[in-house]
Amino acid sequence: MFRKILVCVDGSPRAMAAARVGAAVARHYGAEIIALNVFHHQLAGPAAISSWAIEIEQSEIDRCARQEKASIEHMVCPIFSDLDTPVRIVQEIGHPVEAILALAEREEVDLIVVGSRGLQGIKELFLGSVSSALLHHAKCPVLIVRGDNFRARAGDFQEIVLASDGSVRAQKAAEVAVDMAQKFATSLTVLNVCADVSTIMLPLEQAAICEEEGLLGEPIADLHSRRMLELVREKVGAVAHQAGVYCSYIQRTGHPYDAIMHYAETQYPDLIVLGSHGMGGFGQMLVGSVSNFVAHHAPCPVLVVR
């Protein structure tokens, strides 16, 4: 599934954690791995050159870029060497998001691994972190590495959780989660979050549905929850059975973000896998998808699948 993996490295602690995770995933998959450093200098592009900066020669910019690449190589090469994972280190000059997306498309990578500072609230929405932009625009799955779980930061995923609502996008995430569970030789916990429909439907509407289903004695909320879990079991179970992966199923009621976060903060999984709506542009940042918020606030790495 993952034949080529792109890891974003800038020398920061979160990027080093991303490098370790990327190396571990590549080792389990036998994948080719590219470590990308983006030299983001305000003078790198002609549009950014102002009257006071015109005297700085391109040769000086190139020298700084080479120096940064050498520093990155010194920091990340031992990580890949320790995990016996060959790596190709590449440097691009320009805006980080644009450079990462361009290289990912050019190299046809199957997974992007990036660290996150885990910004909170309004800062995350408007400061424009690299990880947020990648979630919105990357064409392949994005693995956001953050949190203090050492085992997860080292890429040892033994407690994998799939958040699924039975939708098409969730089924794509299920295929990835099952494949990762198989590669890491572990089981899979499937978390289904179900809205309490009894709070948003009128009594007559609830009665009509129950009558249509021939279940007049069953509360509408219970009926809805049971049907949702059956759907998730059917869809995920088919994929897991074929791969020989054991799944356990948990259902929670409420808002998906709250339920997933509560599970992550109390059960300490090593990895959360979930699907994305795949919406693009600034509108997605304003409305705030579940995947975006979980990826930047969960206490463990999060893999978002489109």
Summary of the structure (lengths in Angstrom):
residues: 306
radius of gyration: 21.9
end to end distance: 14.0
largest distance: 80.8
contacts: 1015
relative contact order: 0.14
helix: 51%
strand: 18%
